[in-house]
């Protein structure tokens, strides 16, 4: 699988969120480490260099759980914007952490609260960088 791609602004903001959440203990050390490992393994690029098929912060993503054939759609947001009724999922959630930086058609094995699952990114309905919204 190809290397993850993260927008430079997202990288800085997510690291700041992890630091703040760790200080107030709203994220576990294990969750923080998992997300930091994802970030540190990624290729960091300027916002205007992010390919349009890569999941970034504020992207609206349609995906399939391959174990159950269930499809879902949601937006990956910063913790203070999370709202399940609006299908806005925090970057700190296991599913968002699993998807950030991956591309359309990538399949990811990830441990979520229900156990190991396989996820396929079917479509990115909205990606800020592709829309020219570089500062969201």
C-alpha positions, 0 to 999 in steps of 0.5 A: 500500500502507498504511503499516507498523505497528510496536509501540512496544516492538518498535521499541525492542527491534529498534533495540537489537538492530541497535545491538548486532549492528552493534557485534559485526559480526554484521549487515552495514551494508547489512542494518542500514540496510535494517531501520532504513529499514523501522522508520523508515518505519513508524507506531509505535503502543502494543502495545494499538493494533496491529491483529490482522492486522499481523505483529509480533515473535513472530508466527507467520505463514503465507505464500506465495512467489508465484513458486513457490507454496510455502507456509511457516510460521514465527515471527519472533523476536529473534536470540538466539531464532532456531532453524530446527528450531523454525521461529523466524526472526531479525528480521535474516533477509531474509524477517522484515525483509520481513514485519514491520509488513505485514498479512494479504493484503499482497503484498511484493516483496523481494530474498532470497538467491535473488533477487527474490521476491513474498511474500503473507501468508496468515494470522497464526496467533499475534500477541502483541498480539491474544493480550494478550501485550504484553511478549514 
